Amino acid sequence: MSDRSPLAGPGKLAILYEDNHLLAVVKPPGMLSQADDTGEPDMVNLLKQDLKERYAKPGNVFVGLVHRLDRPVGGAMLFAKTSKAASRLSDSVRRRDFEKIYVAVVQGIPAPSSGRLRHFLSKDAKRNLVTAYDRPAADAKEAILDYAVVASRGNSSLIVVRLLTGRSHQIRVQMAAAGYPLLYDRKYGAAAIEGERDIALWSVSVGAAHPVTREWLTCRCPPPMEEPWSRYSEEDYARAPRMLPDEGERL
């Protein structure tokens, strides 16, 4: 388990955990998880360069992408440093034996205060927009998450979310479909607020069986204590994962 503060210097990536097989780091909001046709900086290539420099590695450096965060989302991400680790961690993701926990600030006060959301999501790749349906629909994939309200301030709430599936824009779309869009997420219905910021969604924890030792590894990273996260206390973030409903039967 890793609860350490990120280790980072000027211009460096914040490292939560590292060994010979994998690496957990903090993805900054606004950065791509992997390269696209824009040519803008992405986590995979930044990690390759970082490892090459820190360990004076000649030639190509392997970094395996195991899961993704949407571009506006920051927080904990897990990467493989070997092809063997990448294969085993990817298997964990496919088996849904890979824990991803987030915090978000939503508009409104969700009721009930905890529960499970199940939708069917269809993505329009050209518009980069996802639509949620209550029932199966053509080309739509099932999306499931658990959530719990941690605290409320005025007409907004801090929630904690466990993803049981990994769909594009999943938390953003499902919470909006339930009537509680994420703060600043104009794409999915959030009200306009003066001083627009990155959407209020943060990956606070990733967990999986270590690809070699098979011991469970959890890497945690609280959000930065700035707006809107500073509306809530460090104690709120510390207790958030414990407030999730029991996961129950594996899906």
Helices and strands as residue ranges (DSSP letters): E 14-18, E 22-27, H 43-54, E 64-65, E 74-80, H 83-94, E 98-107, E 114-124, E 129-133, E 141-153, E 156-163, H 170-177, G 186-188, E 201-209, E 216-220, G 229-231, H 234-239, G 240-243
